[in-house]
Amino acid sequence: MKRFALSRRRLLQQLGISAAALSSGFAPHILADNNQRKLGVALVGLGRYSTNQLAPALQLTQHCELRGIVTGSPEKIPVWQERYGIKDANVYNYENMHTVADNPDIDIIYVVTPTGVHKKYSVIGANAGKHVWCEKPMAMDEKECQDIIDACRKNKVKLTIGYRMQHEPNTQTVMEFARTRPYGAIERIRTEAAYAGGENRPADNWRMQAHMGGGAMYDMGVYPLNAARYATGEEPIAITAHHEITHPEAFTEVDSTTHFTLEFPSGAIAEGMTSFVKPGNKLEVHCEDGWYRLQPMSSYTGVQGETSDGRQLNKPIANQQAAQMDNDSLAILRDTEVIVPGEEGLRDVRLVQAAFESARKEKRITL
């Protein structure tokens, strides 16, 4: 299977096209830079997302490739080296990660650790002179987000946050609707990003620990928060939130379900929900003269939707993460603006904190 995947990739490269280019909305500009060198990516943290999504996607990318790893689990090293041909010199642990500064093979560090240490390793990467890709949510609070932004600015490296949905073509259609208003003024939004079964996690799992950025609002809540913002094209002026208490024996430190309401300057209202114990995966936008929706809106595959006048929102994409990483690589290679800068991540973290404040004080919070 490995031999087949590599051969297919090599063939696609010889043809001057990638799988992401074939079926994403970004093929023209991906193909335009076919002769540029590939950027080397080091994944920082080899958990489920790196293992199951990012590393496989890096076998499809046209403008970057997996060259390094940073891990605190030595037993994972030989598996990753055998599977992806990673050189000994490109293997790091969290204590010596700063020495990546001396490694020209690595251009980008992609921080895929628990949220509680995003700032630490993003700053180390920036100070090493490497471009920084940081998974969502960006960090624990506004100050940590700003520290990452400042470190990248100081070291003259690019920073982007891993909001893969903003690279997904059907989501981009919704973002375009926010600009063009084809169905009139936006009035109401309903958005959910949630899944069931989180109560079965062990207490030492980082998603169940407050100091590591666990809980529904941090882990999943940025999806509906970000969706409400890109679906309106506005920044909210107020938030009201409350926690739905379920499974208190399991969720001793973090929220299991959070509901929130965002108010926007235009008068639009967004109702959002995120949860570890109940399902939810949609974005509905109700306007003066019609509506549109994405359902599912945040899945790794199959994002699709429809409009009130029968239009189908079903543009295909081969791999969301590959498109994301190719677009972010092109921004580095061309020295252009990234699609999702650090400031975008900071805005959502600010809203996460405001949601917790609202729930704690049981009051509306003006932003």
N, C-alpha and C positions, 0 to 999 in steps of 0.2 A: 504493500500500500504506500509505504514511504517512497519507494522508487518511482511508482506511478505519479505521485503528487509532484515530485521534483522534476520528472520528465515533462509533465504537463506545464509546469511553471516555466521551464527552460524553453519549451516550444512557444509559449505565449510571448516570452521576452524576445525570441527571435523574430516573431511576427510584429513586434513593436506594439503590443497591446497587453493589458492586464485584465484579469477577470473583473476587477472593480471597474475598470474603464468600460468594459463591454456593456454593462447594464446599470451603471449609475448615471446620474445627471451630469457627471463631470468629465465625460470622455474627451471632449475637444481639448480642454487645457491639459489633461493628463497626457494625451498623445503629443501635444505640442512640444513637450520637454523630454521626448523619448531618449535623447542622447546624453542627458545629464547623469552625473554619478549618483549612486544610491547613498543615502544617509544611513549611518549605523545607529541602531536603537538598542539601548540596554533597558530591559524590564526590571524595575525595582519592586520586588515582591512577586513570588511565584505561586500565588493562591489560585482560586478557581477561575477568576476572570482572565488572568494572564495565561493560565494553562489551556482553558477551553475556548477562549475567544481571541485574545490578542496574538498569541504566538501563532496559531493557525492562520489568522488574518495576515500576519507578516510574511506568510508564504505566497500571498496573492498580490502584495503591493508592488507598485512600479517604481516608486521613488525612495523607498526606505526598506531596510531589512533587519532582521534580528541578528545582532552580533554579540550581545553581552547580557549577563544576568547579575542581579544583586539579590542575595538570599541569606537568610539566617538559618536555613535548613540544609546542612551539608549533604544529607542523603538524596536531595533532589538534583544535585549537581551532575552526577554521571548520567542520569536519565535525560536531562536537558542537553548535555553535551552530545550524547549519542544521537538524540532525535534531531537536533538542529545544527550539529557541527560547530559548536561554540568552542573557541580556543581557550586554553588554560589562562592565557593572559587577559581574557575578557570576562573572567569570573571573579566576582567580588562578594564580600560580606558587608554587613552594615558598619562594621568598624573601619574597614579600609576603603569604603566606597569613595572617599574624597580623592584617592589616588587615581581615579578615572581621569583626572585632569591631565595626566601624562600619557593618555591613550588616544592616539589619533583615529583609531578604529571607531570610537564611539563619538557620535555627534549629538545624540539626544538621550536623555534619561526620562523614562516614562514611569512615574510614581504610581504604583498600583497597590500600595500598602493600605492598612486601615486608616481611616480619616485622621485619627488622633496623631499620626506621625507624618502626615502629608507635608506640613510646613518644614519639619526637620530635614527630610530627604530632598525636598524641592530646593531648599536653600543650599544644601550641600552640592547638589547638581549644578545650580547656577554659579556658585562660587568656584566650581571646577571648570567653568567656562563652557558648559554644555547647555544646549537648549532644553527647556523643561516642558514636558507634557505631564499634567497632573490630573488624576481621575477626579470625578465628582464624588461627593461635594468637595469643594476646593480645600477647606480647612475647618477648624473648629469655631473660629470667630473672625470678626472683621480684622482685628489686628494681625492674626496669623496670615490671613489672605493678603493684607497689605505688605507684610514682611516678605512674602514670596514675590509679589509684584516688584517691590523695591530691590530685592536681591537680583532679580532677572534684569531689571533696568540698569542697575549698577554695573553688572557684568556684560551688558550689551548682548544678551541672549533673548531669544523669543520664548514666550510663555503662552501656552494654550491649555484650556481645561477640556476634559474628555466628555463633552456633551455630544455624543454620537448622533443624537436625534437632529441636531442642526445641520448635519451632513446628509440626512436622509431625504430623498426627493419629495415624498408626499408631505413630510413636515415642512419642507421648504415652500411647498404650495400654500400651506396654511399661513406661513410667514408672509408670503406675497399677498395673500388675501388681506392681511392686516394693513398692508400698505395701500392696496387698491380699492378695498371695500366693495367688491362686486355685489354683495347682498345688503348694502346699506350699512348704517351705523351698527356697530357691535353692541349688543345689549347685555347678554348673559352668557356665561361660560360655565361648563361643568367639566372637571378634569380629575382623573383618578389614576394613581399608580400604587398598586398594592398586590399582595399575594398572601395566601393562607399557609399555615403550617409553621410559622416562625416560632410559635410557642414550644416547639419540640427541640429547639436548639439547646445545647448545654450552656450553663451559666457562664462558663469561661470563654464562650465564643465572643469575638470582639463586637459583633452586632448586638450583643446583650449587655455591653459595658458602656456606661456613659462617657468615661474619660477617653475612650477610643473612637467616639463618634457613632456609637450604636443607636438603635432605635429607628422607628419608622420614619420620623420626620427628617432626620439627617440622611439616612440611607436611601430612601425612596422619595421623600417629600420634595426633593429638588426637581423631580420630573414634573409634577403638576404645577409647582411654582414657576418653573421656567416656561412651561407650556402656556400658562396664563399670561405671562409677560410677552412671549413671542406671538401669541395669538391675537393680542390687542395692539402690540407695537408700542405699549405704554409702560411706564413704571407706576406701581401702585402707590396710593397716598395713605392707605390705612389697611390694617389687618385685624381680624378677630378670629381667635382660634380656641379650640377646646380639645381635650383628650377624652377618648372613649375608653373607659377602663375595662379591660378584659384580661383574664388569665394573670391576676396579680401575683400568683405564686411563681410564675415564670418571668414576668417583667418586673423585676425588683428595682432596676435602675433606669430603665428607658421606657419610652412610650410604645405601646402596641398599635394604637390607632389614633390618628390626629385628623381633625376636620378644621378647615380654615375658610375664611371669606376675605377676598381681596377687593378693595374699592379702587377704581381708576379715575383719573382726572376727567375723562369723557363721560363718566357716569356708568360705565360698564361695571358689572359685578361678576366676580369669578368665585364659584364654590369649588373647593378642592378637598380631596380625601387621600390619605396614605395609610397603609396598614401592613402589619406582619401577620395578621390573623384572618383577614377576609380578602377576597379577590377584587380587583379593579384595574382596568387598563383602557382608558378612553379619554378623548378630548372632544367635547361638543361645543360648538359656537353658534349661538342664536343671535340673529341680526334683525334689523328692521324689515328686510324684504326676503328673508330666507334663513337657511341654516346649513352647516356642514359639520362633518365629524370625522375623526380617525378612531378606529377601534379594530385591532389594538393600536395604541399610540406609542408604546415604549418597548415593545418586544424586540428581540435581536433580529427577528425575521418577520415578514408578513405584515408590516405596517400598511394599512389601507383604510379607505373610507369612502364617503359619498357626500353629495350635496343635495339640497332640497329640489333642485331642478334636474336631478338624474345623472349628474356628472360623477364618474367613478374616479376616485383618487387612488390609483393603483400602479404608479410608476415603479418598475422593478429596480432592484439594486442587488448586486451579487453578494456583497458583504459590507455591512455598515461600518465595521471597525476598519476594514481596508480602505474604504473611501475616506473615512475620517483621517487616518494616518497619512494617506497620500496627499490629501488637501493640506494638512498641516506641514508635510514635508515640502510641498511646493511653495508654501509661504516662506520657508527658510531658504530654499534654493533661489527664489526670485526676490527675496527681501521685501515681501509685501505683508499687508496686515493679515493676521490670522482670523479665522471665522469666529472663534470663541476665545476672546482674550481673558486675562485674569480678572479684569474688572467685572466681567459677566458672572464669573464664579463668586466674586465678592458680593454682588448684589443679591444673589440667592441665599448665601450664608447669612447676610443681614436679615433677610426675611425669615429664615429658619429661627434665628435668635428672637426676632420680634414675635413669632408664633408662640414660642415657649413663654415669653414674657406675658403675652396676652392670656394664655391658658393659666399661668400662675396667678396673675392678678385678676383674672376673670373680667377683663375689660378690653375695649377697642384700643388699639395702639396706632397713633398717628405716625406716619413715616416721614 
